[in-house]
Amino acid sequence: MSQSVLRRIAVVTDSAADIPPQLIQKYGIQVEPLILIMGSKNWRDGIDIDPPAFYELLHNSSSFPTTSQPTVASFVECFSEASRDKDGVVAVLVSDELSGTLDSARAAAEKLPDIPIALVDSRAASMQLGFTVLAAARAAESGADLEEVVATARALVGRTHIYFLVDTLEYLHRGGRIGAAARLVGSALNLKPILEIRDGIVTPLTRVRTRRKAMETLLNLLEEQLTEGDQIHMAVLHVAAPTEATSLAEKLEARFHPEELIENECGPVLGAHAGPGTLGVAFYVE
């Protein structure tokens, strides 16, 4: 039996998940784009603008980027298209604490009462969200029904983690997504903060004096959370820092031997909030 016949449930996410295109295609995941805004122009994340184009624009523009959730109408179209020849739709979306995306999805679902639609708040962003989406998509691919796909996704909520370092807190602060890290603003400007997303909110872990030390500290923080023999899934994410990302991925492979190791550049919407130079690791243990 082919995969297209097996897959009874459509899995939807949003572009904040930062899932590599080849995995989106492999598992038939439908991605609803968030909206990037600079000056008087709007772009659909990952459709009208890709990371290289955005970071070049960011470097050359005097405007500061902002973002917006997908519209209700775009989710209505997304859910309608995703549900064709399927028994239902499971949408695993960016943290409700970070975006109004879930609000748009809820309103869209109410307009489609004849389609079984389940919404999951991942309490996460980037590949911390992406891993939950992939777990749901893999369950759907195996033939799981709607309740089983939802249960698979919800079982990972709170178990996926992301640690990331930023060059500056300016982007998180100006974009309104700084969360508990707000208390770091204005303190010791040269220090490099290491942050996490915990319960859907950006939260500070520690600060160090140099980027090199920040990389070492990031690896040590991971080591504190992981045990030899763990079946680990990891993803390295970056914002316009490909060389450092590849170096970090090599270190993770050598030190932790993960079952799965993904390397990807953050999309424009995540990049707009974290800023160039951001480097992070998303992970969970089976």
Long-range contacts (C-beta under 8 A, 24 or more apart in sequence): 3-28, 3-141, 6-141, 6-142, 6-143, 7-86, 7-140, 7-141, 7-143, 8-86, 8-87, 8-88, 8-140, 8-143, 8-144, 8-145, 8-146, 9-86, 9-87, 9-88, 9-89, 9-90, 9-140, 9-144, 9-145, 9-146, 9-149, 10-82, 10-83, 10-86, 10-88, 10-89, 10-90, 10-140, 11-89, 11-90, 11-91, 11-92, 11-133, 11-136, 11-137, 11-140, 11-149, 12-78, 12-79, 12-82, 12-89, 12-90, 12-91, 12-92, 13-91, 13-92, 13-93, 13-129, 13-130, 13-133, 14-70, 14-93, 14-94, 14-99, 14-101, 15-45, 15-46, 15-267, 15-269, 16-45, 16-94, 16-98, 16-99, 16-101, 16-125, 16-126, 16-129, 16-267, 16-269, 16-270, 17-92, 17-94, 17-125, 17-126, 17-127, 17-129, 17-130, 17-133, 18-126, 18-127, 18-129, 18-130, 18-235, 18-237, 18-264, 18-265, 18-266, 18-267, 18-270, 19-127, 19-130, 19-133, 19-134, 19-264, 20-262, 20-264, 23-134, 23-262, 27-134, 27-137, 27-138, 27-140, 27-141, 28-137, 28-141, 29-133, 29-137, 30-78, 30-81, 30-82, 32-70, 32-74, 32-75, 32-78, 32-101, 33-70, 33-74, 34-67, 34-68, 34-69, 34-70, 34-94, 34-99, 34-101, 34-269, 35-67, 35-68, 35-69, 35-70, 35-269, 36-65, 36-67, 36-268, 36-269, 36-272, 37-65, 37-66, 37-67, 37-68, 38-63, 38-64, 38-65, 38-66, 39-63, 42-68, 43-268, 45-267, 45-268, 45-269, 46-267, 46-268, 49-268, 50-268, 51-239, 51-240, 51-265, 51-266, 51-267, 51-268, 51-271, 54-268, 54-271, 54-272, 55-239, 55-240, 55-271, 55-276, 58-271, 58-272, 58-276, 59-276, 64-174, 65-175, 65-268, 65-272, 66-175, 66-272, 67-99, 67-175, 67-269, 67-272, 67-273, 68-100, 69-99, 69-100, 69-101, 69-103, 69-104, 70-101, 70-104, 70-105, 71-104, 72-104, 72-107, 72-108, 72-111, 73-108, 74-104, 75-104, 75-105, 75-107, 75-108, 75-109, 76-108, 76-111, 76-112, 78-108, 79-108, 79-109, 79-112, 79-115, 79-117, 80-112, 80-115, 83-112, 83-115, 83-117, 87-116, 87-145, 87-146, 88-115, 88-116, 88-117, 88-118, 88-145, 88-146, 89-115, 89-116, 89-117, 89-118, 90-117, 90-118, 90-120, 90-136, 90-140, 90-146, 90-149, 90-150, 90-153, 91-117, 91-118, 91-119, 91-120, 92-120, 92-122, 92-129, 92-132, 92-133, 92-136, 92-153, 93-119, 93-120, 93-121, 93-122, 93-129, 94-122, 94-124, 94-125, 94-129, 95-121, 95-122, 95-123, 95-124, 95-125, 95-129, 95-197, 95-200, 95-201, 96-121, 96-123, 96-200, 97-123, 97-179, 97-199, 97-200, 97-201, 98-125, 98-177, 98-197, 98-200, 98-201, 98-202, 116-146, 118-146, 118-149, 118-150, 120-150, 120-153, 120-154, 120-157, 121-157, 121-200, 122-153, 122-157, 122-160, 122-200, 123-157, 123-158, 123-197, 123-199, 123-200, 124-157, 124-160, 124-162, 124-197, 124-200, 125-162, 125-197, 125-270, 126-162, 126-237, 126-266, 126-270, 126-280, 126-282, 127-162, 127-235, 127-237, 127-262, 127-264, 127-282, 128-160, 128-161, 128-162, 128-197, 128-282, 129-160, 130-235, 130-262, 130-282, 131-156, 131-160, 131-233, 131-235, 131-282, 131-284, 132-156, 132-157, 132-160, 156-284, 158-199, 159-284, 159-285, 160-282, 160-283, 160-284, 161-196, 161-225, 161-282, 161-283, 161-284, 162-196, 162-197, 162-237, 162-280, 162-281, 162-282, 162-283, 163-194, 163-195, 163-196, 163-205, 163-218, 163-221, 163-222, 163-280, 163-281, 164-194, 164-195, 164-196, 164-237, 164-274, 164-278, 164-279, 164-280, 164-281, 165-192, 165-193, 165-194, 165-195, 165-211, 165-214, 165-215, 165-218, 165-278, 165-279, 165-280, 166-192, 166-193, 166-195, 166-274, 166-275, 166-277, 166-278, 167-192, 167-211, 167-275, 167-276, 167-277, 167-278, 168-275, 168-277, 169-193, 170-275, 171-272, 171-273, 171-274, 171-275, 172-202, 172-273, 172-274, 172-275, 175-272, 175-273, 177-202, 177-273, 178-202, 179-203, 180-204, 194-218, 194-221, 215-244, 215-248, 215-279, 218-248, 218-279, 218-281, 219-251, 219-252, 219-255, 222-252, 222-256, 222-281, 222-283, 223-255, 225-283, 226-256, 226-283, 226-285, 230-256, 230-285, 230-286, 231-259, 231-285, 231-286, 232-256, 232-257, 232-258, 232-259, 232-260, 232-283, 232-284, 232-285, 232-286, 233-258, 233-259, 233-260, 233-283, 233-284, 233-285, 233-286, 234-258, 234-260, 234-261, 234-262, 234-281, 234-282, 234-283, 235-261, 235-262, 235-263, 235-264, 235-281, 235-282, 235-283, 236-261, 236-262, 236-263, 236-264, 236-279, 236-280, 236-281, 237-264, 237-265, 237-266, 237-270, 237-278, 237-279, 237-280, 237-281, 237-282, 238-265, 238-266, 238-278, 238-279, 238-280, 239-265, 239-266, 239-270, 239-271, 239-274, 239-275, 239-276, 239-277, 239-278, 239-279, 240-265, 240-271, 240-276, 240-277, 241-276, 241-277, 241-278, 241-279, 244-279, 245-279, 248-279, 248-281, 252-281, 258-283, 259-286
